[in-house]
Amino acid sequence: MEISEPTKIVFYVSRMFGLAPYVIKRTSKGQIVDYKRNVLLMVYSLSLVFCLAGLTYKGIFFDVTSKKPIRMKTATSKVVTILDVSVVVSACICGTLSGIWGLQFVRELNQRLTEADEMLAHYTSGLVRSRQKHKGILMLGLVSFIITGALSLDIWVWYRIADKIKNEYSDSSANVLGYFPFYCLYYILMMFHVLFAQAALGIGSRYRDLNLALYEMFPQFNKVPHIDISPIATMNLDATKSVPVDITFRRGVANVVHGNCRRNCSPRRIIADLAEIHASLSYAIVLVSKTFGIALLAVLGSCLLHLVATSYFLMVELVGDKDAVFAWIQALWLFIHIFRFLLTIEPCHITNVESNRTITIISSLRRSCKDPDVAESINMFWQQLVGSNFSFTACGLCTIDRRIITSYCGAIATYLVILIQFKEADDHSTVPGKVSN
C-alpha cells in the first residue's frame, strides 16, 4: 500500500478498518521517514475481523436452525449462502493479515515511490500527486456511498420478507439481525479494494509522469494524441550539448523556463534517469503483488462466487416467486460485485497500459535518434523494457488484467448451469408423491 501525504486519508480510514496497523514516523519538518507496526493496532485489527467473523457464523447458524429460515430454504441455497459468506470472511481475514505481515514490502514500495517522485520532479510537475489525493478521496466517497446504500436496501428487503412471516414465527426478525456482522465485513472488504486500487493507480500515475517526461524532453512527442501537454521548449538529441532545464509548476505540467532551480541535463542523463525510474516502478508492481497476494486471491475468488451466487438468486427469483423488490436488490448486488471486480482489474490495466506506452515511445526514439551515444542509451533502455515486463499477480497464480474477465464469464456460465440443475433436483424432491432416487 502507498502511504504518503496525498494518500494519508485513505491510509487512516483503512487503519480504522484494521487493514493498516502502522504508525508513521516523521521528521521535525513533518516528512514521512518510516513506518512501524503498532501492537495495539495489530490487536485491534485481529480482534475486529475475527469477532465479526465469529458473529457472522453465529448468525448463519441461528438462521439455518430456526423454524423458518430467511435465506436458507433449500439445500442449494444453504450451500450458496454459506459459500457467499465464507468468501467475504476469508477475504477480510487475508486482507488484515496482509497488512500485518506486509510491512517489509510496504516500506520498500514507499521508498521506491518516494525516490521516483524526487527524480521525476526534475522533469514533470509534482501537482500530479495532489490530483492523486483528490482521486483517492473521490474513490473512497463513491465506494462508501454505494456500499452503504446497497446494505441499507438489502436490510430493508430482508426485514420486509421477515415481516410477512412474523405472525407465525416470532424469531424471523432476529434472523435478519444475525447478519449485521456480515454487513460490517463488507466495509472492510470494500476498503481493501480501495487500498489496492490506490496503490496500483499510484504506480500508474508515476508511469504516466515518466511518459510525460519523455514527451516533454524530446520534440517529436509534443503532439502525440491522448497526452495533454502545453507548449514547451524542446531538446536536441545531441549528446554533446547540455540543455538548461528549469522546472516551474503550472497547470499540472512542467514548463521549461529561465529562473531559479536551473539544472543542466544531457539527453543521455535523462534517458538514464528515466530508465532507472522505470525499473524501480516495475519492481514496485512486484512489491504490491507480494503485499496483497493472498488477499487478492481471496478477493478474486469472492468476486467469482458472488457473481455466480447473485446471478443464481436473481434467476431463481425471476422464474419463481417474482418478487419485484427482491429481484431489484439482487440486480443491485450483481452490479456491486461487477463494480468491485472492475475496481480490482481496471487499476492494474491502467498501470499496464502506461508501462507499455513507454516501450512505444522508446521504440520510436530508437528509430529517430541519429547520435550514436544517445542511441546506445536508448537501446539499453529498450532492452530493459523488453526484458522486465512485470504485471500484477495474485500469488503468482493468475495475472490481473482485462484478460481475466473472459475467464470469469466462462466460469460464471458453467457454474450457473450446475446450480440450476441442482435447483431442479431440489424442486422435484419436494413434489408430493415424488420419490427421490
C-alpha positions, -999 to 999 in steps of 0.1 A, spaced: 0 0 0 11 36 -7 15 57 24 22 94 16 8 128 22 -16 126 -8 -28 92 2 -29 97 40 -67 100 42 -72 65 26 -45 52 49 -61 65 81 -95 52 70 -80 17 62 -63 17 96 -97 23 112 -110 -8 94 -80 -28 106 -62 -31 73 -31 -9 81 -19 -14 117 10 10 112 22 43 128 41 68 108 74 82 119 80 118 108 109 143 110 106 176 128 95 191 94 67 166 91 83 145 64 75 108 65 106 87 70 95 53 83 65 31 91 62 7 121 38 -18 133 19 -9 164 9 -37 189 -23 -20 199 -33 -15 163 -25 -51 155 -46 -64 184 -74 -41 173 -72 -53 137 -72 -90 146 -100 -86 172 -122 -66 148 -120 -91 119 -122 -123 140 -150 -110 162 -171 -100 132 -163 -134 115 -174 -153 146 -206 -133 150 -213 -138 113 -211 -176 115 -232 -174 147 -259 -155 127 -258 -181 99 -262 -210 124 -291 -192 140 -308 -188 106 -303 -223 94 -316 -238 127 -346 -216 131 -382 -228 124 -384 -207 92 -350 -198 77 -349 -165 59 -322 -172 34 -316 -210 36 -348 -225 25 -333 -253 3 -302 -274 3 -288 -255 -27 -295 -221 -11 -277 -232 21 -246 -242 2 -246 -210 -19 -252 -187 11 -225 -203 33 -200 -200 4 -211 -165 -2 -205 -155 34 -173 -176 38 -155 -159 9 -162 -125 24 -149 -136 57 -118 -152 42 -111 -121 21 -113 -98 51 -91 -120 72 -65 -123 44 -66 -85 39 -60 -79 76 -31 -104 78 -15 -90 46 -14 -56 64 3 -71 94 28 -93 76 35 -70 47 53 -42 64 87 -51 48 71 -48 13 53 -16 22 85 0 34 104 -9 2 74 1 -20 71 36 -5 109 41 -6 109 34 -43 79 56 -49 95 85 -30 127 82 -49 108 81 -82 89 112 -72 121 131 -64 137 122 -97 105 129 -117 102 163 -101 131 175 -122 111 167 -154 74 169 -146 51 186 -122 45 174 -86 9 186 -89 1 151 -102 4 139 -66 -23 164 -55 -46 151 -82 -39 116 -68 -52 128 -34 -85 140 -49 -89 107 -68 -84 88 -36 -110 108 -17 -134 105 -46 -129 68 -48 -134 64 -11 -165 85 -11 -180 67 -41 -174 33 -27 -187 43 8 -219 57 -8 -225 27 -30 -220 0 -3 -239 19 24 -269 23 0 -268 -13 -11 -266 -26 25 -294 -4 36 -317 -16 8 -307 -52 15 -315 -49 52 -349 -33 43 -357 -61 19 -349 -89 43 -369 -72 71 -397 -69 46 -396 -106 39 -393 -114 77 -424 -92 83 -445 -115 61 -439 -144 84 -435 -127 118 -471 -136 130 -463 -173 127 -426 -173 136 -416 -148 162 -379 -151 156 -379 -141 119 -366 -106 125 -338 -119 147 -327 -140 116 -320 -107 98 -303 -91 127 -279 -121 129 -264 -110 95 -254 -75 107 -218 -85 114 -216 -99 79 -227 -65 66 -199 -48 86 -174 -71 70 -184 -57 37 -170 -23 47 -136 -40 54 -137 -58 21 -146 -26 1 -119 -7 19 -94 -33 8 -105 -27 -28 -98 10 -24 -65 4 -8 -53 -19 -36 -67 3 -63 -49 34 -50 -16 15 -47 -19 3 -83 -31 37 -96 -2 54 -78 23 34 -97 3 40 -129 4 78 -123 42 77 -120 45 57 -152 24 85 -168 48 111 -153 77 92 -169 60 92 -203 52 129 -200 89 135 -192 98 117 -224 72 137 -244 85 169 -229 122 163 -232 121 153 -269 104 174 -295 89 146 -317 64 137 -290 50 171 -283 18 165 -303 11 128 -295 -27 121 -291 -41 112 -256 -15 132 -238 -24 167 -228 8 188 -229 12 225 -231 37 241 -255 72 237 -241 108 242 -252 123 212 -269 155 193 -266 180 184 -293 191 148 -294 228 157 -293 248 141 -266 275 168 -267 251 196 -257 238 203 -222 204 218 -221 194 241 -193 161 229 -179 142 249 -153 110 234 -138 81 256 -127 48 241 -119 18 255 -138 -14 238 -150 -3 203 -139 27 200 -163 63 211 -163 74 242 -182 109 248 -193 118 284 -184 145 305 -171 146 313 -134 159 297 -101 161 258 -100 184 256 -131 195 221 -140 219 211 -168 207 178 -183 221 159 -213 198 136 -233 219 106 -221 214 116 -184 177 120 -190 174 85 -206 195 70 -177 173 86 -150 141 76 -166 153 41 -172 162 38 -135 127 51 -126 110 26 -149 130 -3 -134 121 8 -99 84 12 -107 84 -23 -124 96 -38 -92 71 -18 -73 44 -38 -91 60 -69 -77 60 -55 -42 23 -46 -44 16 -82 -56 36 -96 -27 19 -73 -2 -17 -81 -13 -10 -116 -29 -31 -139 -7 -58 -113 -1 -60 -106 -39 -65 -143 -44 -93 -144 -18 -109 -112 -33 -109 -126 -68 -124 -158 -55 -150 -139 -37 -159 -119 -68 -163 -151 -88 -185 -168 -62 -206 -137 -55 -212 -132 -92 -223 -168 -95 -245 -168 -64 -261 -134 -71 -269 -143 -107 -284 -176 -94 -306 -160 -68 -317 -134 -94 -327 -160 -119 -345 -181 -93 -365 -150 -82 -374 -141 -118 -387 -175 -126 -401 -183 -91 -418 -160 -66 -413 -130 -89 -409 -106 -60 -400 -74 -79 -384 -57 -49 -362 -88 -41 -353 -91 -78 -342 -55 -79 -320 -58 -48 -303 -89 -64 -297 -69 -96 -282 -41 -74 -259 -66 -57 -249 -80 -91 -239 -45 -102 -219 -40 -70 -200 -73 -74 -192 -63 -110 -181 -29 -98 -157 -43 -71 -144 -68 -96 -136 -40 -120 -122 -19 -91 -95 -46 -89 -89 -52 -126 -90 -17 -141 -63 0 -119 -39 -29 -130 -49 -25 -166 -44 13 -165 -9 8 -150 0 -18 -175 -11 5 -204 11 33 -191 40 9 -187 36 -5 -222 33 31 -236 69 37 -225 80 8 -249 62 25 -278 79 59 -270 114 43 -267 109 23 -299 101 55 -318 131 72 -302 154 43 -314 142 49 -350 146 86 -349 178 92 -330 209 96 -351 235 103 -324 255 71 -316 260 78 -279 223 87 -272 212 58 -294 232 34 -272 215 47 -241 181 45 -257 188 9 -269 198 -1 -234 165 14 -221 146 -5 -247 163 -38 -238 154 -32 -202 118 -26 -211 115 -57 -232 132 -79 -205 113 -66 -175 76 -68 -183 61 -72 -148 24 -75 -141 2 -76 -111 -5 -112 -99 -24 -129 -71 3 -151 -55 17 -157 -90 -13 -179 -98 -30 -155 -122 -22 -122 -139 -46 -94 -130 -56 -76 -162 -86 -75 -185 -79 -109 -199 -92 -124 -167 -127 -111 -175 -133 -136 -203 -122 -164 -180 -147 -153 -153 -175 -151 -178 -169 -187 -189 -167 -199 -153 -199 -180 -142 -219 -195 -171 -206 -230 -162 -214 -228 -125 -248 -212 -132 -258 -242 -153 -247 -266 -125 -266 -246 -98 -298 -246 -119 -296 -283 -123 -293 -287 -85 -322 -264 -81 -344 -285 -104 -334 -316 -84 -345 -298 -51 -378 -288 -67 -385 -324 -79 -377 -339 -45 -403 -316 -27 -432 -325 -51 -458 -346 -32 -458 -382 -41 -424 -378 -58 -398 -402 -46 -362 -391 -50 -336 -415 -62 
